[in-house]
């Protein structure tokens, strides 16, 4: 009787393994296929030129980029060599970088060789340079936790961290390092 039970148990285990094997193999393959699908952009544009308006119909920002990849499922757009022009109430700023990511909530993160140029003639701060800057397009605010350089016609200010409100023209360094004034 023990030999018969052992044989039946062995046949049961083999049958279960044979039936469940495709289930385990299929779930692993689907996970890899799903990851590949999500990591693929929905579309890619080269030589992108786009103009965006706010809810009141006023010009909000323009963007030019060598390449743009839209990841709709993940909720962001990636840009290569972008140039964003932000149109505020009193000042307009042009921000460029090696790469940038724009999220669905209009938060723009620019990285690598970031330069923000004030387009207002005669502004005290003409240019902001950093390795990374985050811009809230809706509220027209720029922030950075990186080392930053503010430069104007007669000065150069270095520091760590930046908070700037483009509407009120207030620029604040989190930690001031050095200021150099040039002769006029």
Helices and strands as residue ranges (DSSP letters): H 2-39, E 43-53, E 59-71, E 76-80, E 83-87, E 92-96, E 99-103, E 107-118, E 127-136, E 141-152, E 155-165, E 170-181
